């Protein structure tokens, strides 16, 4: 876990150096032209378990179902691959038991093989599996939202984790690709989901919850009464601890799909895959400390504006919103917080910068 003061010291040291190291845009706008990107990235350092870690199977097939392992799910999108690799790098660097961590990646069938090859090249000892997401099951349920990136079928894969992942996986941490973790992910994994709660995430009860749905929703008692017996608060779906067994028992994927069908007819929200989660789970989640999702650092969904870290301890930094750190750094328009992401970047254009950061031992 890092304090705000330590992060500011890191920024002060590294920002001057990074100004001399400019990266290049990694992917073309046309995702269909994506090919194996292994040659664009450096191999990540190898991280070993600490002496306090349990000895788990080295066989990846066995580890994929081991309840003693830490299970993390992420999507693999060519446009966000650089972010995904940085997120994985940060997790491995800061966790006490990296070899006991298993990654479940979800990709479209078009890019499955090339993305898996890139992962194996960058992280030779990483325990992971790449699953193919059948985008046709959700395409006809998606409504246009405030930002085109939110309409990607892969953005809805988080609603289908209980069906995509093997049934032996009982619990998982879901992470967006635009995060870095600066604390031991094992702490997040150990969060208890009390009672019958299915999801754990930081809640933000100061946010105006009514803004996440249209006037049409709130004026229709058949719809808005879904919150009558709850005290709903906003939560960000980019960082969630999920009990998959309870999810399957509650058939929550079908409940989310039901709200998506209503949305297509009634237009009750504008924010992609988030509102259906709020409709199903808001007011009934396990509240996790805010340090595990310092979100909103990409600005809002329209403007890539600069924002500061929230006061308090920091365990996970999240560039939710339009602005992504790798894009702003490439364009020479970086925000101060973007320099906290850059040392985890494994793109070869960052070789000199990454080595400098490692030599200083500031990360």
N, C-alpha and C positions, 0 to 999 in steps of 0.2 A: 504494500500500500504506500502511496506517495502523498506527501503533504503539498499544499499549494505552494508554500515557500520553496520546497525542493524542486518542484516543477519549474518555477520561475527562474531558479538558479540554472537549471539545465538549459532552459530556453536562452538565457543570457549568454551562456558559454557557446552554445552550438549555432545560434542564428548567424553570427558573424561569419563562421566557417561555411555555413550552408549557402550563403549568398554567392559564393564562388563556384558552387556545384549545381548546375542546372540540368534537370532531367528532361527526357523526351516523352512525348505522348506514346503510350504503349500500344493501344489498340485502335483500329479504324472504327468509324461510326457504324459500318456495316458488320454486324456480329456474325453473319453467315460466312464471312471470309476468314474467320478466326482459324488458325492452325496451331500446332504445338508451339508453345512459347518458352520451352525449356531453355533455349539458348539466350533468352533475354534476362534470365535471373541467375543470381549467384546461389550456390548451395549454402543452405543455412548451417550454422554451427550445430554439432551434435550435442544434445542435452541428455544428461544421465540422471537417474533417480538418486535422491538423497538416501542416506543410511536408514532413515526412519520409514521408508516406503515399504508397503507389502510387496511380496514377490508374486507377480501375476504371470500368466502364460505369455511366452514370447510369440506363440502362434497367433497371428492376427485374426484368424477365423474364430479362435476360442475367445480372444480378448473382446471381439465385437459383441459378445453376449455376456461377458462377465459383469455381474452387478457390482463388483468391487472396483471396477475401472470407472473413470470419469468419462462420461459420454457427452460429446459436444456435436451439435448439428449446425451446419451452415449451408447456404446455397453456393453454387459455383456458376457464376455468370462471367463470360469473357470480359464484359465491360467493367466488372468489379474484381477481377482476378488479382490485380495488384493489391487491392485492399484486403482480400481474403488471405493472401500469403503473408501480409504484414500482421494481420490479426493472429494467425496461427503462430507466427514467429514470436509475437509478444507473449502469447499464452505459454509456449514451451520455455521461454526464457525465465519467466517469473514463477512458474509452478514448481513445487517441491518434488513432484513425482511425474515428470514428463512422459516416462515410458509406461505409465499406467493410465494414460489419456488416449481415448479412442475418438477419432473424428468421423462423423457421418456426413458426407457431402452429397448434396442433391443438385443434379445438373439436367439440362435438357438432353434428349437423345442425340441431337445434332453434334454436341460438343463433348460428350461423355469421355471418349477415348483420349482425345488430345489434352483435356484438362487433367485427367488421371495421370497421364505421362508427365505433365509439367509438375504436378505435386510430387511424384516419385523422384523426379530429378532434383527438385529444390529441397525436399525433406526425405532423404533415402531411408531413414529408419522410422519414419512416421507410421503409426498404426491408423489406417483409415480404410473406408470403403466409399465408393462413389455409386450412388443410386440414380437411376434414370427416372425423371419426373414426366409422366404422361400429361403434357400440357392441354391435351384435348378435353380432359375431365373438368377443367376450370374455365377454358376460353369462353364458353357460352354463358358463363355466370358473371364475368367481369364487366363492370360498367366504367366508363371513362371517369377519370378523377382530375384533381387539380394539377397534377404533374404527370407527364407521360411515363416516366420511369416507374411510377406506382402501378401502372397498368400491366406490367410484365407478368405473364403467367407464373414465372418462377418466384415472384414476390408473394404469391399465395401458397407456395409449397409448405410454409410453416403450418398451415391449416390441415395438412395431410400427413404430418410426421408419424402419426400413429399407424398409418397405412403403408407409408413408404418404408419406414425402418422395420427391421425384423421384429417379429412379435416377442422375441426374447429380450428386447431392449425395454426396460421398465421405466426408465427415467432419463431425461436428457436436458442439457442446457442448450437453448437455441440462441445463436448470436448472429446479428447482421454482419455484413462484410466490412462496414465502415467503422469498426471499433479497434481499439487496442486495449489490452489488459495489462495493468501495471501492478498487479497483486497476484497472490496465489489463487488460481481458479478453484482450487480444492475448497476454499472457504465458501464460495458461492454454491458449490456442489453439495455442501453439508447443510445448507439451509433446510430447515424442517417445514414441510407443508402440513400444517395442522388440520385436524378434523378431516373434512372431505375436500379440502381445497386442492384444485388440480394444477393451478399455476401460481408461481411466485415471481414477483417483479416489483421494482420500486413504484410506488403510487405517488401521484401529484394532485393532492386534493385541493390545492389552492387554484388550480386551473379551472376556468369556467367550462364546466362539463357540457353545458347546453350548446356551446359553439361547435361541438363535434357532430352535430346533427342538424338537419334543416328545420325550418319552421313547420314544414309539412309533417315532419315526424312528430314534433312536440304537440301539434294541434290535433293529431289523430290518436284518441285514447286507446284504440285497439293496438297501437304500436307502442306508445310512450309508457303504457302501464307495465311494460317489462321491467321498469326500474322502481315500481311502486313499493316493493318490500325491501329495497336495497338502499345503501348510501354509496352511489357510484362515484368513483374517482378515475381520472385519466391515468393510464399506464402505457408505456411505450413497449411495443411488441418486438423490439430489436434485441432485447435481453430478457429471457424468460427461463425459469426453471419449470419443467413440465413433468408431471407424473403421467406417463403414457398409459399405465394400467387404468387409472381413474378416467383418463380421457376416453379410452376405448369403452369402458363401462358406461360412461355418460353419452356416448355417441355424439361427441361435440362437433365433429366434422360435419355431420348432417345438419346440426343446428346452425352452424356458420353458413352452410350452403343455403339454408332456408332464408336467412336474412339477406343473402346476396340476391336471391330471386326477388324478394320484396323490393330491394334497391333498384333492380332493373325496371320495375313497374312504377315505383313511387318516387325515386330520387330522394332518398332520405339522408344522404351524406356525400362527402366529396373527397375523402382521404383514403381511397384504395382498400387495402386489406386490414387496416386498423379498426374501423368502426364495427365490423362484424364481431371482432374479439371483444370490444367494449360492450356490445349488446348481449353477448353470452356470458362474459366473465366479470365485468365491472361491478365492484361492490362485493365480490366473492373471491378475491385473490389474496395470497399471502404477501403482505407488504415487506419488501426487502429494503435495506438501507440504501439511500440515494447515492452513496458512493459507488454503487455497482451500475450506475447508468448516468454518467455526466453527459446528458444528451443535448441535442439542439445546436451543436457546434458547427453544423453546416448551414446555419441560417434557417430561414423558413422554407416553405415549399415553392416559393416563387423567386426569392432573392437570395443569392449566395453571400450573405452578410457575415461579418466577423462578430463573434461572440466570445465572451470570457468564460473561464471555468467558474462553476458555482462555488461558493465558500464551503469549506469543510474538506475532509479527507477524500482522496481519489483512488478508486480501484479499477475503474473502467471508464475510458473516454470514448465518446460516441459522436460521430459526425453526421447525425441524422439531419435531414434538410437537404436543400439543393446542392450546396457546396461540398465537394469532396477534397480532402487534403492533397491527394496526388494530382488532381487537376489544377488546383490553385497554385501548387508549387511549380508545376510544369509551365504554367502561364505567367509565372513571375508575379502573381497576385496573392501570395500566401498571407494568411492571417497568423497572428502570433501562435495560436494553439496548434497550427499545422506543423510547426517545427517539432512538436512532441510526437507526432506520428512518423516523421521522416526517418529517424534512426532504425525503425523496424522494417523499412522498405528494403527489399532484396533485389530490386532491379539493378542491373549492372551499372547503370549510369550513376548509382549512388555508392559505388565501391569505395571511393576515396572518403566520402563523408561517413559511411558506416564504420570504416576502420578507425577513423578519428574518434568516433564516439566510443568504440570498444577500448581504444588505448586510454581514454580518459576514465573509463569505468564509471560512466555517469548514468547508465541505464539499468 
